[in-house]
Amino acid sequence: MTFVRTYRFEIAIVVLALVVRFACFFVVIDANQGSVVGAIHGDDGYFEITTNVLAGNGFSSATTSPYIPNPLRTPGYIYFLAGLLAATGSYAVVATIQILLSTLIPLLGMRIARHLTGSQSIALAAGIILALDPTLALLSFQFYTETLFVVLFFIWLLLTFRYLEKPSPTTLVLGAAVLGFAILTKTTVQYLPLIMVPFILWRHGRTDMRRGAAHVAVYLCIVGAILAPWVMRNVRDFGTAGLSAQTPFVLYTNLAPAVLSIANNTPFADELKTFLTPAEYQGTVITLANGGEYSARALEIVRAHPAATFFVATKSLFTFFTNDGFYTLLARSGHTPTDFLPLLIAARLVWIAITIAAFIGALVYLLTRRSQLAILVILLVAYFALTSTIAAFGTNPRYRLPVDPVIIALAGIGCTSLIALLRRRKLFLE
């Protein structure tokens, strides 16, 4: 009973998250005529690659021979799925395990929010929002990287918080290892090891520069050792060192057509058909070997249309901060989203309010804390926001999930500051 009283909020959040996730799971299954595979199948190729890995066809998304190596995906999530499927033999069981894993997200999010704010109320609000989040609920059982990646990223973030408070070799090694596996799951964070370098050096300062340099070397070596086998695989298959061709692929298939659609005042789908070949869009033609050429073509279009590029980037950033995910959930559940217009408007207004409060909170947090932690978390939000812009019109709440607890925590700080300011003004006027 002591355990239940002590962790009553955490238990309630887990129960809430499970109810929401399983409810969404069964609704989506029903929308797919009772097909579990139809409910869990995503459009990023993870299902096909996992199937080929288990069938001995290699790391390929092809459905027929020859099974060409996939240049876009990394192995972290694929082998996680393949291991679970090999052990259980059931897609439904694997989806259930992933749903259970996803309940860690609101719990870890609560800890992140509590660490940043010191407020149990803000932490509880973060837990409730993450438990109810429609995007997290939908992705909790679908074959996308987000559930595994967000769990790993949140663990890394908490380990990083602890390291910045008290730098120990154990925390350093654990943080580097978790980040390495997170990168293998989703390459969006592949530049974070470099971003961590100045923070590690800053934490140790000039008086302990040698220890700081040693910690940097250990951190980078651990991350590099985890990534090295996959880089070697890409050298073998594509003749070029790298993790993924995802960046040039997204630049060429998302950003460039979006810029052209605005510049030419034409529908995005029309630009997509004329700008790309079907093979390029399928994700097997753009590889690490020719990725530089495709990136150059995309950036040439970006430079040729600065006004259109600015519009696309601005729209993407607005979507990053304000998209709530209900539209996608309703569509996948077999409903017509426009039939739920009041819900969609209300949810969008909630995230607009959270975003405004978070920007205020970020300013307050920087001015009052002036710490490495404050700079790091705001930099992380900027990092994910800016990297999402290359997805252009494809930007959705998936890109924001890794920093949702940070945004909610900053929004809590912003709301608290505004309330305190209004109270002081009221007392002054009285």
VEXTI-902030 format. One record per residue (C-alpha): z, x, y. Coordinates in Angstrom, 1 decimal. Each point is the difference from the previous one (the first is absolute). Layout:
! VEXTI-902030
+--------+--------+--------+
:      Z :      X :      Y :
+--------+--------+--------+
:      Z :      X :      Y :
...
+--------+--------+--------+
This chain:
! VEXTI-902030
+--------+--------+--------+
:      Z :      X :      Y :
+--------+--------+--------+
:    0.0 :    0.0 :    0.0 :
:    0.7 :    2.9 :    2.3 :
:   -3.6 :    1.2 :   -0.4 :
:   -1.3 :   -3.5 :    0.8 :
:    2.1 :   -0.3 :    3.1 :
:   -1.0 :    3.5 :    1.2 :
:   -3.7 :   -0.4 :   -0.6 :
:   -0.3 :   -3.8 :    0.5 :
:   -2.7 :    0.4 :    2.7 :
:   -2.1 :    2.4 :   -2.1 :
:    0.3 :   -2.3 :   -3.0 :
:   -1.1 :   -3.0 :    2.1 :
:   -3.0 :    1.9 :    1.3 :
:   -1.0 :    1.0 :   -3.5 :
:    0.2 :   -3.6 :   -1.3 :
:   -1.9 :   -1.2 :    3.1 :
:   -2.7 :    2.6 :   -0.6 :
:   -0.3 :   -0.9 :   -3.7 :
:   -0.3 :   -3.7 :    0.7 :
:   -2.7 :    0.6 :    2.6 :
:   -2.0 :    2.4 :   -2.1 :
:    0.1 :   -1.9 :   -3.2 :
:   -0.9 :   -3.2 :    1.8 :
:   -3.1 :    1.7 :    1.6 :
:   -0.9 :    1.5 :   -3.4 :
:   -0.1 :   -3.4 :   -1.8 :
:   -1.8 :   -1.7 :    3.0 :
:   -2.7 :    2.7 :   -0.1 :
:   -0.3 :   -0.2 :   -3.8 :
:   -0.5 :   -3.8 :    0.4 :
:   -2.7 :    0.7 :    2.6 :
:   -1.7 :    2.2 :   -2.5 :
:   -0.1 :   -2.7 :   -2.7 :
:    3.0 :    1.4 :   -1.8 :
:   -1.5 :    3.6 :   -0.2 :
:    2.6 :    2.7 :    0.4 :
:   -2.8 :    2.6 :    0.2 :
:   -1.7 :   -2.0 :    2.8 :
:    3.4 :   -0.1 :    1.9 :
:    0.7 :    3.7 :   -0.2 :
:   -3.5 :    1.3 :    0.4 :
:   -0.6 :    1.7 :    3.3 :
:   -3.3 :    1.1 :    1.6 :
:    0.8 :    3.7 :    0.4 :
:   -1.0 :    1.1 :   -3.5 :
:    3.5 :    0.7 :   -1.3 :
:   -0.3 :   -2.5 :   -2.8 :
:   -3.4 :    1.4 :   -1.2 :
:    1.2 :    3.7 :    0.2 :
:    3.2 :   -0.8 :   -1.9 :
:   -2.1 :   -1.8 :   -2.7 :
:   -2.3 :    3.0 :   -0.3 :
:    2.9 :    2.5 :   -0.2 :
:    1.5 :   -2.0 :   -2.8 :
:   -3.3 :   -0.3 :   -1.8 :
:   -0.7 :    3.7 :    0.3 :
:   -2.8 :   -0.3 :    2.5 :
:    1.6 :    2.2 :    2.6 :
:    1.0 :   -0.6 :    3.6 :
:   -2.9 :   -2.3 :    0.8 :
:   -0.4 :   -3.5 :    1.5 :
:   -3.4 :   -0.5 :   -1.8 :
:   -0.2 :   -2.9 :   -2.4 :
:   -2.8 :    1.5 :   -2.0 :
:   -1.1 :    3.5 :   -1.1 :
:   -0.4 :    2.5 :    1.5 :
:    3.6 :    0.0 :    1.3 :
:   -0.4 :    1.9 :    3.3 :
:    3.3 :    1.5 :    1.3 :
:    1.5 :   -2.1 :    2.8 :
:    0.1 :    2.0 :    3.2 :
:    2.2 :   -2.4 :    2.0 :
:    3.2 :   -0.6 :   -1.9 :
:    2.9 :    2.3 :   -0.9 :
:    1.8 :    0.0 :   -3.3 :
:    3.6 :   -1.0 :    0.9 :
:   -0.3 :   -3.8 :   -0.3 :
:   -2.7 :    0.1 :   -2.6 :
:    2.2 :    2.0 :   -2.5 :
:    3.0 :   -2.1 :    0.9 :
:   -2.0 :   -3.1 :   -1.0 :
:   -1.5 :    1.6 :   -3.1 :
:    3.4 :    1.2 :   -1.2 :
:    1.4 :   -3.5 :    0.4 :
:   -3.0 :   -1.7 :   -1.7 :
:    0.1 :    2.5 :   -2.9 :
:    3.7 :   -0.6 :   -0.5 :
:   -0.1 :   -3.8 :    0.3 :
:   -3.6 :   -1.1 :   -0.8 :
:    0.4 :   -2.9 :    2.4 :
:   -1.3 :   -0.6 :    3.5 :
:    2.6 :   -2.7 :    0.6 :
:    2.9 :    2.4 :   -1.0 :
:   -1.5 :    2.7 :    2.3 :
:   -0.2 :   -2.4 :    2.8 :
:    3.6 :   -1.1 :   -0.6 :
:    1.2 :    3.7 :    0.0 :
:   -1.8 :    0.6 :    3.3 :
:    1.6 :   -3.2 :    1.5 :
:    3.4 :    1.4 :   -1.1 :
:   -0.9 :    3.3 :    1.6 :
:   -1.0 :   -1.7 :    3.2 :
:    3.5 :   -1.4 :    0.5 :
:    1.1 :    3.6 :    0.9 :
:   -2.1 :   -0.3 :    3.1 :
:    2.2 :   -2.4 :    2.0 :
:    3.1 :    1.9 :   -1.3 :
:   -1.3 :    3.3 :    1.1 :
:   -1.3 :   -1.6 :    3.2 :
:    3.6 :   -1.2 :    0.8 :
:    1.3 :    3.5 :   -0.5 :
:   -2.6 :    1.4 :    2.4 :
:    0.7 :   -2.6 :    2.6 :
:    3.8 :    0.5 :   -0.3 :
:   -0.4 :    3.8 :    0.3 :
:   -2.1 :   -0.3 :    3.1 :
:    2.1 :   -2.6 :    1.8 :
:    3.5 :    0.0 :   -1.6 :
:   -0.2 :   -3.8 :    0.0 :
:    0.6 :   -2.0 :   -3.1 :
:   -1.5 :   -3.1 :    1.7 :
:   -3.3 :    1.8 :    0.8 :
:   -0.1 :    1.5 :   -3.5 :
:    0.5 :   -3.5 :   -1.5 :
:   -2.8 :   -1.3 :    2.2 :
:   -2.3 :    2.8 :   -1.3 :
:    0.9 :   -0.8 :   -3.6 :
:   -0.7 :   -3.8 :    0.5 :
:   -3.4 :    0.7 :    1.7 :
:   -1.0 :    2.4 :   -2.7 :
:    1.1 :   -2.3 :   -2.7 :
:   -2.0 :   -2.9 :    1.5 :
:   -3.0 :    2.1 :    1.0 :
:   -3.2 :   -1.7 :   -1.3 :
:   -1.9 :    3.3 :   -0.3 :
:    2.7 :    1.7 :   -2.0 :
:    0.4 :   -3.1 :   -2.2 :
:   -3.8 :   -0.1 :   -0.7 :
:   -0.2 :    3.7 :   -0.7 :
:    3.1 :    0.0 :   -2.2 :
:   -2.1 :   -1.0 :   -3.0 :
:   -3.5 :    0.9 :    1.0 :
:   -1.5 :    3.3 :   -1.1 :
:    0.2 :    1.8 :    3.4 :
:    1.8 :    3.2 :    0.9 :
:    2.3 :   -1.5 :    2.6 :
:    3.1 :   -1.0 :   -2.2 :
:    0.3 :    3.4 :   -1.6 :
:   -0.9 :    1.9 :    3.2 :
:    2.3 :   -1.9 :    2.3 :
:    3.0 :    0.6 :   -2.4 :
:   -0.8 :    3.7 :   -0.1 :
:   -0.5 :    0.2 :    3.7 :
:    3.3 :   -1.8 :    0.8 :
:    1.8 :    2.4 :   -2.4 :
:   -1.6 :    2.9 :    1.8 :
:    0.9 :   -1.4 :    3.4 :
:    3.7 :   -0.3 :   -1.0 :
:    0.0 :    3.5 :   -1.5 :
:   -1.5 :    1.3 :    3.2 :
:    2.7 :   -1.8 :    2.1 :
:    2.7 :    1.7 :   -2.2 :
:   -1.7 :    3.4 :    0.3 :
:   -0.1 :   -0.2 :    3.8 :
:    3.7 :   -0.9 :    0.0 :
:    1.0 :    2.7 :   -2.4 :
:   -2.8 :    2.3 :   -1.3 :
:    0.7 :    0.9 :   -3.6 :
:   -2.4 :    1.6 :   -2.5 :
:    0.5 :   -3.0 :   -2.4 :
:   -1.0 :   -2.5 :    2.6 :
:   -2.9 :    2.2 :    1.1 :
:   -1.4 :    0.3 :   -3.6 :
:    0.4 :   -3.7 :   -0.8 :
:   -1.6 :   -1.0 :    3.3 :
:   -3.0 :    2.3 :   -0.6 :
:   -0.4 :   -1.2 :   -3.6 :
:    0.1 :   -3.7 :    0.9 :
:   -2.5 :    0.6 :    2.9 :
:   -2.3 :    1.9 :   -2.4 :
:   -0.1 :   -3.0 :   -2.4 :
:   -0.4 :   -2.4 :    2.9 :
:   -3.1 :    1.9 :    1.2 :
:   -1.4 :   -0.2 :   -3.6 :
:    0.6 :   -3.7 :    0.2 :
:   -1.5 :   -0.6 :    3.5 :
:   -1.7 :    2.9 :    1.9 :
:    0.8 :   -1.6 :    3.4 :
:    3.1 :    2.2 :    0.2 :
:   -1.7 :    3.3 :   -0.9 :
:    0.6 :    1.4 :    3.4 :
:    3.7 :   -0.7 :    0.1 :
:    1.0 :    3.4 :   -1.6 :
:   -1.5 :    1.7 :    3.0 :
:    1.7 :   -2.4 :    2.4 :
:    3.3 :    0.8 :   -1.7 :
:   -0.4 :    3.7 :    0.7 :
:    1.1 :   -0.1 :    3.7 :
:    2.9 :   -2.4 :   -0.8 :
:    1.3 :    2.3 :   -2.7 :
:   -0.2 :    3.1 :    2.3 :
:    1.5 :   -2.0 :    2.9 :
:    2.9 :   -1.2 :   -2.2 :
:    1.0 :    3.6 :   -0.7 :
:   -0.7 :    1.3 :    3.5 :
:   -0.4 :    3.6 :    1.2 :
:    3.4 :    1.1 :   -1.3 :
:   -1.1 :   -0.7 :   -3.6 :
:   -3.8 :    0.4 :    0.2 :
:   -0.2 :    2.0 :   -3.3 :
:    1.6 :   -2.8 :   -1.9 :
:   -2.2 :   -2.6 :    1.7 :
:   -3.1 :    2.0 :   -0.9 :
:    1.1 :    0.3 :   -3.6 :
:    0.6 :   -3.7 :   -0.2 :
:   -3.5 :   -0.6 :    1.4 :
:   -1.5 :    2.3 :   -2.6 :
:    1.9 :   -1.7 :   -2.8 :
:   -1.0 :   -3.5 :    1.3 :
:   -3.7 :    0.8 :    0.2 :
:    0.0 :    1.8 :   -3.3 :
:    1.5 :   -2.9 :   -1.8 :
:   -2.4 :   -2.5 :    1.5 :
:   -2.9 :    2.3 :   -0.6 :
:    1.0 :    0.6 :   -3.7 :
:    0.0 :   -3.8 :   -0.6 :
:   -3.4 :   -0.5 :    1.7 :
:   -1.7 :    3.1 :   -1.5 :
:   -1.0 :   -1.4 :   -3.4 :
:   -1.9 :   -2.9 :    1.7 :
:   -1.6 :    2.3 :    2.6 :
:   -1.2 :    2.2 :   -3.0 :
:   -1.4 :   -3.1 :   -1.7 :
:   -2.0 :   -0.8 :    3.1 :
:   -1.3 :    3.6 :    0.2 :
:   -1.1 :   -0.4 :   -3.6 :
:   -1.7 :   -3.4 :    0.4 :
:   -1.2 :    0.2 :    3.6 :
:   -0.1 :    3.8 :    0.8 :
:    2.3 :   -0.5 :    3.0 :
:    3.8 :    0.4 :    0.5 :
:    1.6 :   -3.2 :    1.3 :
:    2.0 :   -3.1 :   -1.1 :
:   -2.4 :   -2.8 :    0.7 :
:   -3.2 :   -1.1 :    1.8 :
:    1.8 :   -3.0 :    1.3 :
:   -0.1 :    1.1 :    3.7 :
:   -3.8 :    0.5 :    0.2 :
:   -0.5 :   -3.1 :   -2.0 :
:    2.0 :   -2.2 :    2.3 :
:   -1.4 :    1.6 :    3.1 :
:   -3.6 :   -0.7 :   -1.2 :
:    0.5 :   -3.4 :   -1.6 :
:    2.6 :   -1.5 :    2.4 :
:    0.2 :    1.7 :    3.4 :
:   -3.7 :    0.8 :    0.6 :
:   -1.3 :   -3.5 :   -0.9 :
:    2.8 :   -1.6 :    2.0 :
:   -0.9 :    2.1 :    3.1 :
:   -3.7 :   -0.9 :   -0.4 :
:    0.8 :   -3.7 :   -0.4 :
:    1.8 :    0.0 :    3.4 :
:   -2.6 :    2.3 :    1.7 :
:   -2.9 :   -2.2 :   -1.2 :
:    1.8 :   -3.3 :    0.2 :
:   -0.8 :   -0.8 :   -3.7 :
:    2.1 :   -1.2 :   -2.9 :
:    1.8 :    2.8 :   -1.9 :
:   -1.5 :   -1.2 :   -3.3 :
:   -3.5 :    0.5 :    1.4 :
:    0.7 :    3.5 :    1.2 :
:    1.6 :    0.8 :   -3.4 :
:   -3.2 :   -1.1 :   -1.8 :
:   -2.3 :    2.0 :    2.2 :
:    2.2 :    3.1 :    0.5 :
:    1.1 :    0.5 :   -3.7 :
:   -1.7 :    0.1 :   -3.3 :
:    1.7 :   -2.0 :   -2.8 :
:    0.8 :    3.2 :   -1.8 :
:    1.7 :    1.5 :    3.0 :
:    2.1 :   -3.1 :    0.4 :
:    1.0 :    0.0 :   -3.7 :
:    1.9 :    3.3 :    0.5 :
:   -1.8 :    2.3 :   -2.4 :
:   -2.6 :    1.6 :    2.3 :
:    2.4 :    1.3 :    2.7 :
:    1.9 :    2.9 :   -1.6 :
:    2.0 :    3.1 :    1.0 :
:   -3.2 :    2.0 :   -0.3 :
:   -2.0 :   -2.0 :    2.6 :
:    2.9 :   -1.6 :    1.9 :
:   -0.4 :    2.3 :    3.0 :
:   -3.6 :   -1.3 :    0.5 :
:    1.1 :   -3.6 :   -0.1 :
:    2.9 :    0.7 :    2.4 :
:   -2.4 :    1.7 :    2.4 :
:   -2.4 :   -3.0 :    0.0 :
:    2.9 :   -2.4 :    0.6 :
:    1.5 :    2.1 :    2.8 :
:   -3.5 :    0.3 :    1.6 :
:    0.0 :   -3.8 :    0.3 :
:    3.5 :    0.0 :    1.4 :
:   -0.9 :    2.5 :    2.7 :
:   -3.2 :   -1.9 :    0.9 :
:    2.0 :   -3.2 :    0.6 :
:    3.3 :    0.8 :    1.7 :
:    0.6 :   -3.5 :    1.4 :
:   -0.6 :   -1.7 :   -3.3 :
:    2.1 :    2.6 :   -1.8 :
:    2.9 :   -0.6 :    2.5 :
:   -0.3 :   -3.8 :   -0.7 :
:    0.0 :    0.5 :   -3.8 :
:    3.0 :    2.4 :    0.2 :
:    2.0 :   -2.3 :    2.3 :
:   -0.7 :   -3.0 :   -2.2 :
:    1.0 :    2.0 :   -3.1 :
:    3.3 :    1.1 :    1.7 :
:    0.8 :   -3.6 :    1.0 :
:   -0.6 :   -1.2 :   -3.6 :
:    2.1 :    2.9 :   -1.3 :
:    3.0 :   -1.2 :    1.9 :
:   -0.4 :   -3.8 :   -0.1 :
:   -1.8 :   -1.0 :   -3.2 :
:    2.5 :   -1.9 :   -2.1 :
:   -2.0 :   -0.3 :   -3.3 :
:    0.4 :   -3.8 :   -0.5 :
:   -3.8 :   -0.5 :    0.3 :
:   -0.7 :    2.2 :   -3.0 :
:    2.8 :   -1.4 :   -2.1 :
:   -1.2 :   -3.6 :    0.7 :
:   -3.6 :    1.0 :   -0.9 :
:    1.0 :    1.7 :   -3.2 :
:    2.2 :   -3.0 :   -0.9 :
:   -3.1 :   -2.3 :    0.0 :
:    0.7 :   -1.6 :    3.3 :
:   -2.1 :   -0.4 :    3.2 :
:    2.0 :    2.1 :    2.5 :
:   -1.1 :   -2.0 :    3.0 :
:    1.8 :   -3.0 :   -1.5 :
:    3.2 :    1.8 :    0.8 :
:   -0.8 :    0.9 :    3.6 :
:    3.5 :   -0.7 :    1.4 :
:    1.5 :    2.4 :   -2.6 :
:   -2.6 :    2.7 :    0.8 :
:    0.6 :   -0.3 :    3.7 :
:    3.8 :    0.0 :   -0.4 :
:   -0.1 :    3.1 :   -2.2 :
:   -2.3 :    1.8 :    2.3 :
:    2.2 :   -0.8 :    3.0 :
:    3.0 :    1.4 :   -1.9 :
:   -1.7 :    3.3 :   -0.6 :
:   -1.2 :    0.2 :    3.6 :
:    3.7 :   -0.5 :    1.1 :
:    1.1 :    2.6 :   -2.5 :
:   -2.6 :    2.4 :    1.3 :
:    1.0 :   -0.5 :    3.7 :
:    3.7 :    0.4 :   -0.8 :
:   -0.8 :    3.1 :   -2.1 :
:   -1.8 :    1.7 :    2.9 :
:    3.0 :   -0.7 :    2.2 :
:    2.3 :    1.2 :   -2.8 :
:   -2.0 :    3.2 :   -0.4 :
:    0.4 :    0.9 :    3.6 :
:    3.7 :   -0.8 :    0.0 :
:    0.5 :    2.0 :   -3.3 :
:   -1.8 :    3.0 :    1.4 :
:    2.0 :    0.0 :    3.3 :
:    3.4 :   -0.6 :   -1.7 :
:   -0.3 :    2.1 :   -3.1 :
:   -2.3 :    2.9 :    1.0 :
:    0.1 :    1.3 :   -3.6 :
:   -2.4 :    1.3 :   -2.6 :
:    0.5 :   -3.2 :   -1.9 :
:   -1.1 :   -2.2 :    3.0 :
:   -3.1 :    2.1 :    0.5 :
:   -0.8 :    0.1 :   -3.7 :
:    0.1 :   -3.8 :   -0.6 :
:   -2.0 :   -0.8 :    3.1 :
:   -2.5 :    2.7 :   -0.9 :
:   -0.3 :   -1.6 :   -3.5 :
:   -0.7 :   -3.4 :    1.5 :
:   -2.7 :    1.6 :    2.2 :
:   -1.4 :    1.9 :   -3.0 :
:   -0.5 :   -3.1 :   -2.2 :
:   -1.3 :   -2.0 :    3.0 :
:   -2.6 :    2.6 :    0.9 :
:   -1.1 :    0.7 :   -3.5 :
:   -0.6 :   -3.7 :   -0.5 :
:   -2.6 :   -0.1 :    2.9 :
:   -2.7 :    1.5 :   -2.2 :
:    0.2 :   -3.1 :   -2.2 :
:   -1.2 :   -1.9 :    3.1 :
:   -0.3 :   -3.7 :   -0.8 :
:    1.4 :    0.7 :   -3.4 :
:    3.4 :    0.7 :    1.4 :
:    2.7 :   -2.2 :   -1.5 :
:    3.8 :   -0.1 :   -0.6 :
:   -0.3 :    2.4 :   -2.9 :
:   -0.4 :    2.9 :    2.5 :
:    3.3 :   -0.9 :    1.7 :
:    2.2 :   -0.4 :   -3.0 :
:    1.3 :    3.6 :   -0.2 :
:    1.5 :   -0.3 :    3.5 :
:    1.0 :   -3.7 :    0.0 :
:    3.8 :    0.8 :   -0.2 :
:   -0.4 :    2.4 :    2.9 :
:   -1.9 :   -2.6 :    2.1 :
:    2.6 :   -2.7 :   -0.8 :
:    2.9 :    2.4 :    0.8 :
:   -1.5 :    0.9 :    3.3 :
:   -0.6 :   -3.7 :    0.7 :
:    3.7 :   -0.6 :   -0.7 :
:    0.9 :    2.8 :    2.5 :
:   -2.4 :   -1.5 :    2.5 :
:    1.5 :   -3.5 :   -0.4 :
:    3.5 :    1.3 :    0.2 :
:   -0.8 :    1.9 :    3.2 :
:   -1.7 :   -3.0 :    1.6 :
:    3.0 :   -2.2 :   -0.8 :
:    2.4 :    2.6 :    1.4 :
:   -2.1 :    0.3 :    3.2 :
:   -0.1 :   -3.8 :    0.5 :
:    3.8 :   -0.2 :   -0.5 :
:    0.5 :    2.7 :    2.6 :
:   -2.3 :   -1.7 :    2.4 :
:    1.8 :   -3.3 :   -0.5 :
:    3.4 :    1.6 :    0.6 :
:   -1.4 :    1.7 :    3.1 :
:   -1.3 :   -3.2 :    1.4 :
:    3.2 :   -1.8 :   -0.7 :
+--------+--------+--------+
